[in-house]
Amino acid sequence: MTIFAALKPIHEMTLPQILTPSIEKAVKVLFDVTIDKVEFQTTRKEFEGDITMVIFPLLKVVKSNPVELGNKIGNYLVENVAEVSRFNVVSGFLNIVISDDYYLDFFGEIKDDFKFGFVTPSRSFGTEDKAVMVEYSSPNTNKPLHLGHVRNNLLGYSVAEIIKASGKKVYKTQIINDRGIHICKSMLAWQKFGNGQTPESTGLKGDKLVGNYYVAFDKAYKEEIAQLMSAGKTEEEAKKQAPIILEAQEMLLKWEAGDEAVISLWKTMNQWVYDGFAKTYKNLGVDFDCFYYESNTYLLGKDVVQIGLDRGVFEKDPDGSVWIDLTEEGLDRKIVLRSDGTAVYMTQDIGTAIQRVKDYPDVGGMVYTVGNEQDYHFKVLFLILKKLGFDWSKNLFHLSYGMVDLPSGKMKSREGTVVDADDLMQEMADTAQKIAEDLGKLDSYSPEEKAKLYNTIGLGALKYYILKVDPKKRILFNPEESVDFAGNTGPFIQYTYARIQSIIRKANFDFSNKSKMTVLHEKEKELVKQLELFPEVIQNAAQHHSPALLANFTYDLVREYNSFYQAVPILGEEDLEKKIFRVQLSKKVADTIAASFRLLGINVPERM
């Protein structure tokens, strides 16, 4: 047995980890050959077996035909490995059947383990002791969160939770874009058209109120452009000379100069937005450990430019601007400091990354949840940090994701055509209500219970629909389709969880002790095999920064459970030991659904 295997209890080992040492020994004993790798794959449905060893690679070092080689190894495993009960060989594949005892022992170990699949930093094996900082959301304070932010938040939050479950310490953060010309546009429009409106006086969330003035600015700006063009100006001239844009630019200069009145208004309106964001985050079920603000970070990085110049990483042009030449890496020259000494966004991101490690010295890697339109930006950022010599730069990852489209088309913030996040969440609850009422299963629920359930189903539908798709893919979001109670949807999985809770409530016997079962039904075995994958799925999802792996595992688990539910009696089983085991198995499936959905930020209902 390897050191790795010896340190881990059986339920923290995969079948390949259990079988590999024995197969290596078999090859050594039978053929006097040492191998350093054994290749496995899932047994194809049409063949008997729980795991398949690929024989072909061994033919390079063992002079034999694949069937003879497979039979010799298979016989050795049956005779020497307790977990292996029988085998069959198909061409170059050794299909291995694992004993029921193995699965029963495995299930006995995990049935009451509420942390099954999760690794705490103190229990982690072979992992670095460094924390990971995950950035997501990062909105502008001139408008409310919209559908695009919803995908960003759901991805970032879920990836943070999955990485945490894989055994890492995690900090969730965001950088709030609270300065710049776009912020001044909302402020100026409020001054001109607001008549002193506040969230309290209007009953609007603060982010919505401020967003209305961003739209109002754009409307007034377009009107002024049209007037100037009718007076003979070109469109380009009109855009630059429109009085309202000149006023916004003047306001930005005053903000940068620390003008008291402008700063006071900026603080007031930003606080309105922060309060609005907080409500949306709470309703969406996401949170943060720390915040960064662009108003505090936009000057960061300028001191690093000089360090880069001294080390020859950057180069200065005759006009005084500073650049980095990345053409040898297949990228372009990139400016990091303008000729007037002002920083660009790249400089700010360099400085912010460095500042985060100063603030949290245990951070050894960062994940940036940002849309795929910024792919090039992050390639450049990570390469610059690497060239500057920061060892943690090798652990930077851009969680790049595709946009979310609606049947109605692309969203535009300035024109007020975005799908508001709050409105979307309410629409999802309303859609869940309509479908649930049509099914007519909630007659015994109080109005409060119904409202809570509609919200749980609606949000679960939204989150699952978005998270089940690989982050890189673009999504066409269909609310009605997402709340379907059949197929690969959140409500379908939630319904299965609620069904299991109903079975547990009806189980009027003690099922706490280990069952004395010795033989498994085929459907029971398949279900235990699916449960066994959970720890590995968490690790893979963390490694690939993909909640979709976890979401689709959960759907497969639920499908397997429903197949089991249809094939064998549970509470109607006459054999008490079988009945105990099947209730325990059902409960473990429910616990795993809840644990998996918790990592996706989705709640599960006890009744449905």
N, C-alpha and C positions, 0 to 999 in steps of 0.2 A: 504493500500500500504506500502511496506517495505521502510526503509530508503534508501536502495540501489536503489530501483526503483524511489523513489522521487527525487534523485539527478541526475538521468540520463534522457536525452530526449529520446523519443520513439525509434529513430534509433540507439541508443546505448544500447538498451535492447533487449534481445532475447525473443521469445515467452514463453519459460519456465519461465523466470523472470516475465513476465507480468501475466501469468496464475496461477503460484504457489500460490500467496497470496489468490486469489479468490477460488481456490480449497481447500486450507487449511480452509478457512472460511466456504465453503460449507459443508465440513465434520463436522465441529464444530456445525454449525446450524442444519444440518440434523440428525446427529448421536451423538452429544455431545461428540465427540472424538477429541483430539488434535493430529495432526501428524506433524512430523518435516521434512518429505521428500516426494516429489512427483516425480515419475519416468516417464519420457517421452521417446518416440522414434519416428522416422520418420514413417509416415503413409505408409503402404504398397501400392504399385501401384494399386492393384486390388480393393482397397476400397476408398471411398470418404473421404477426410480429408486432413488437412494441418499439423496436429500434433496429436500424439496419446498418451494418458495417459494410463499407465499400471495399471490395477485395482487390480491384484492379491495380491500385498503386503498389500493392505488395508484390505483384508479378515482376516488378523491376529488380527485386532483390531475392525472391524465392522462385526457384525453377519448378513450376507446377502449373496445372491448368486451374482456372478459377473455381470450378465446382469441387475438385478434389481438395484444394486449399481451404475453401469455405467449410467443407465437411470436417476436415481435421481440426480446424480452430473451433468449430461449433461443438464437436464432441468433447474437446478439452474444456470448454466453458461449462458444459452440462455437468461434467465430472468434478470440476474444481471450484465453481462459482455458485454459491447458494442461491443467488438471485436469478440465475438462468435455469428455466425449466425445460425448454426444448428449442429447436431451431429448424429452419429450412433454408436451402440455398437455391436461388434463382439466378442463373447466369453468374455474373460477377458480384452478387449481393448476398450477404449473410443476414437473413432476417432472424432476429433473436426474440424469443418469447420470454418475458420476465414473469416470475412466479407471482401468484396471488399473495403469498406471504409477504413479499417485498412491498406490494402496494398497501396491504393491510397494516404492516408495521409503519410504513411511511404515513399513512392516514392517522394512525394512532398517535404519532408524534406531533402532527400539525393540528389536529382537530380542536385543541384548546389553546393553540398558540395565536394570540391576537396580533402578534407582530410578524406573523408568517409572511415572508417575502420582503420585509423591511430590514434594512441594515442600519444600525446606529453607528456613529463614528467609532465608539469604543469596541464594537463587535466587528468592524470592517476588517477585511483581510487583504493585504497586498495593495492597499490604496494609500495615496499620499494624504498627509494630515492637513491639507490646505483647504480653505473655504472657497466657495464659488459665489460671485456676485452676479445676479441676474437682473438685467435692466429691462423694464417693459413699460408700456403706457406712454410716458413722455409726451404729454399733450401740450398744445398752445393755450394760453389763458385768454384767448379772444373768441372762444366758441365752445359749445358743449362737446362731450364725447360722442362719436358716431359709430356706425357699423364697422368701419375699418379699425377703430380703437378697440372694439369688442373682440375682434379676432386677435389683435395684438395682446390685449390683457389676458384673454383666456389661454393663449399659447404661453406667454411669459410666466403666468402664475402656475400653470400646470407643469411646465418644464422645471420650475424652481422646486415644486413639491416632489416631483419624480427624482430629481437629483438628490434632494434631501433624503428620500426613501432609499436611495441607492447607497447611502452611507456618508454623504458629504454634509458639512455645515454650509448653509446657504444664507446669503443676504439678498432680500428683494429690494430693489431700488428703482427710482425713476429720476429723470432729469426733466424739470418742468420748464418749458420754453416761455418764460415770463417777461421777455424784453424784445425790443425790435420794432420795426415800422408797423407790423401787423397788429401789435398790441396798441400802438398809438392810434391806429385807425379807429378801433373801438372806443378808445378814450375820447378822441376828438368828436366822433359822432354823438356820443353821450352828452358832451358839452353843448353841442349845437342843437340836438333834437330831443334830449332826454327830459327836459323840464323837471329835473331833480328826481326822476324815478329811481326806486330802490327795489330790491327783491321783496321787502316787506310791503311796500306800497302797491306793488303789482301782483303779489302772490306768485311770482315766477321764481324758479330756481335761479341763483345768481349767474351760473354759467349760461343759461338760456337767455337771460336778460342782456348780458354782455354780447352774446352771439348775435342777438337781434341788431345791435348797433354796428357790428362788423358788416352785416348785410346792408344796413342803412348807409354806411359809408360807401360801399360799392355802388349802391344805387345813385347816390349823389355824385360820386366821381364820374360815373358813366354819363350822367346828365350834363356835367360840366364839359366833359370831353366832346360830347355832341354839339354843345353850344360853340366851343372854340373851333371845331371843324367847320361848322356852318359859317363862321367868320373868316374862313380861309386858311386855318392852320392844318398841317398834316396830322394824321392820327398820332404819329410819334411825338410831334411837337405838343399836341394837345394833352397827351398823357403826362408829359413832363411839366407842362405849364398850368395845369388845372389848379385853381387856388386851393382846393381842399387837400390835394396831395402835398402841396408846398407847406401847408399848415401842419400836416402830419409829420413831415420831415423836420420842421422847426421844433415840434414838440419832442421828437426823438433827441434832437441836439440839446434841448433843455433838460431832458431826463438824464442824459449822459453828463451834463454839467451840474446835476444835483439840484435843479430848481425845486424849491420847497413845495410850491403849489402842484407842479406836475407829479412830483414824487408822492405827495399826499393822495392825489387822485388815483395814481397807479396802485398804491397800496390798498386803497379802498376797493377798487374794482377787481383787483386780483383776489382779494379775500372773498368777494362775492363768488368768484369762480371756484376757489379752493373749497368753499363750503358746498357748492353744487357738485363738484367732483366727488367729494367725500360721500355724498348720498348715493351717487351712481356706483362708486366702488363697493359700497356696502351692499347695495341691491344686487350687484353682479357677483359678489362673493369673493372679491380679491382684496389683498392687503399689501402693505409695504413695511419694510424695516427701517428704511432711511430715505431721505429726499435730497436731491441736488437741484439747485435753481440756476438757470442760465445767467440771471442777473448777478450771481456770485461767481460764476465759472467762466464768463466770456473773456476774461483777461488772462485766464490760466494758459500756460503753455508758451507764453512769450519768452520766459526765462530759459525754457528748454531749447529754444531756437539757437541761442548762443552756445549752449553745450554741444548741440549738433554741428554748429559751424566749427567749433574748436576740434571736434573729432573727425571732421571731413565728411560727415553724413549729409549736411546741407551745403549749398553753395550760394554765394551772393552775386546777383547780377549788377551791371553797372549802375542801374537806376536805384540800387539799394534794396530791392526786393530779394527775398530769400526763397530758394527752391530746393527740391530734392529730385534727383534724376533717377527714375525707376525704369528706364527704357530697357536695361539689360534683363529686368525681370518680366518684360512683356507689358509693362504699364507705361505711363507717360511721365513727363516732368510735372511736378505738383508744387504749387506755391504754398508756403507756410507762413509768410509774412509779407504784407504789401510794402511798397516803396515808401509809404508815409508812416510805416511802423505799426499799422493796425493789423490785428490778427484776423485769420479766416476761420471758418468752422473747423477745418482740420486741426488747426493749432489748438483750438479750444478743446476738441475731443482728446488730443494728445495729453493736454494738461489735466483734464478731468480724470482720465484713466490713471495717471500717475498719482493724482490727489486721492483717489479712492483707495489705492494701496497704502498711502500714508495714513489715511483715516482708519483703515481696517488692515493692519499688518498681516493678519492671517489669510488674507485673500491671495489665492494663487492662480485664479482664472476668472474670466468674465464672459457672460453671455449677453449679447445685445439683440433684443427682439425688435427688429426694424424691417419694414417692407423691402421687397426685392429691388425696388428702384434705387436702393442705396448699396447694392452689391459692390460696385466699384469703390465707393468711398471706404468701405470697411476693409477691402483688400489692401488699399493704400495705408490706412490707419494701422493695421496690424503689422504691415511690413516696416513702416517707419519705427514703430515701437521696438520691433525686433532689431533693427539696425542701430537703434539707440542703446541697445544692450540690456533691456529689461528681460530677465529670464522668464517672467510670468507671461510674456507676450506669446509664447508657444501654446498657452492655454486660453487664448481668446477665440471666441466663436460668434459668428454672425448668424443668429437664428432668422434666416431670411424666409419670408413668407409671401405668398401671392395675395392679390387683392380679393376682396369679396364683392361680387356683383349681384345686382338684383335684376329681375325681369324688366324693371323700368329704366335701367341704364346706369351710367356712371354718376357719382355724387360730386357736387361742387359746393364747397363751404361758402364761398363769397356770394353765391346766388341763393343760398338758403335751401338747397335741394338735397342736403345730406339726410340720411336716415338716422335720426337721433337715437342714441343708445337707450335712453329712458323710455322713449316711445316704442322702440323695438321690444324691450323686455315686457312692457305692458301688452303689446300686441301678441306676444307669445303666450302670455297668461290667458288672454281673451280667446286665442285660438284653441288652447288646451281646454278651456271651459266649454266652448262650442262642441268640440269633439266628444268630451266626456259626457255632456248632457245628451248628445245624440245617442250615446251608448247606453245611457240610463242606468248607471250602476251606483249612483251616489245619493240615493234617496234617504239613507239613514244619517247622512252627514249634516252637521250644523253649518250655517253660512260661513262661520269663521274657519271651520275645517275645510270647507270647499275652497275658499279663497287661498288658503295655505297650500292645498294640494294643486290647484291650478297653477300657482306660481312655481311650485316644485317641478311639475311636469313641463311647464312652458320653458323655464330656464334650463332644465335638463335637456329638453329637445334642442334648444339653441346651442348649448355648449357641446353636446355630443355631435351634432351635425357638423359643427366647425372643427372639432378636435379629431374626429375620425378620419379626416382627410390629411394626407401628408402635407406638412406646412408649406412646402415649395409650390404646391398646386394652387391654381386659382379656383375660387369657389363661386358657384351660382347658388345663392341662398334662397330656398323656397320654404317659407314658414309652415305652410300646410303639409308639405311632404315631411318636414322634420318632426311633426307631432303625430305621425302615423304610429298606431299601436302594434304594427307588424313590421317585420324586416329589421334592417340594421339601423335602429333609431334608439334614442335615449328612453322614450316612453316604453318601448318594448322591453328593454332591460329592466327599467323600474318596475314594470308590471310583473315580471318574473320574480324580482326581489320581494314584492308585496305578496305574491302567491306563496312563496316559501314561508314568509312570516305567518301567513294564515295556517299553513300546515303545522308550524311550531306551536301556535296558540291552541290548535286542536289536539295536539299530542298529549293525552291525559295519562302519561306513564313516565317513569324515570328513564331518561335516555342519556344521563350524564356519564355513566361508566362505559369503559371500552367494551365493544361488542365481542362476542366469542365466535364471530364469523370466521370460516376457514376457506370458503370458496366464493369468488366474486362472480356476479352476473356480468356479462359482456358490457352492458351499459354502465354498470357501476365502475368497472375497471376503466373504461374510456373517460369517465368523469374525473376519477382520481388522477389519471394521466394528464388531463387538462389542468387540474389544480397544480400539479407538480411543476408546470411551466411558469407559474406566476413569478417566483423570484428572478428567474432568468429574463423574463419579459421586462420587469422593472429595470434591471441592469442595462438591457439593450435599449430601452426607451431613454434612459438617462444618457447613455453613450452617444446615441444618435439624435438626442434632443427632439424626440418625436412622440408626443402623446398619442398619435395615431396607432402606434404599436400596442399601447395599453388599451385603447378604446376597442380595437378590433379583437384583441385577446378576450376582452370581457364579453363581446358579442358572441364569439366562438364558444365561450364557457356557457353562456345562457342557451345557445342552440343545443349544446351537448346536454344540458340539464333538461331542457324541454323534451329531448329525445328519450332521456332516461325516465322522465315523468310519464310519458305516454306508454313506455314499454313495460314498466314494473309497478305493482301496487306499493304504496308507501304506508299510509295509515291502515289500509285494508289488508296488508300482509298478515297472515296468520302466525308465521314463525316470528317469535318475539325478538330473537337475535337479529334477524334480517330487518325487522321493523326498526329496531334501535339504530342499526347501522345506517339505514336509509334516511332516517330523520337527522342523524348526525351529519351525514353527507350533504343533505339539503341545507342544513344550517351553515356548514363550512362554505358551500357555494355562495350562500347569501352574504356571509361575512366577507368573502373575497370580492364579490360584486361591490359591496359597500366600500371596502378598502380601495379598490381600483377607482371607483367613481370619486372617492374623496380626493385622490391624486389628480383627478380631472376637474375638481371643483364642483362636482355634481352631487346633490342630495338624493337620498332614496326615501320613498314613503313607506310607512309601516302598513298602510292599507291603501287600496286603490280600486 
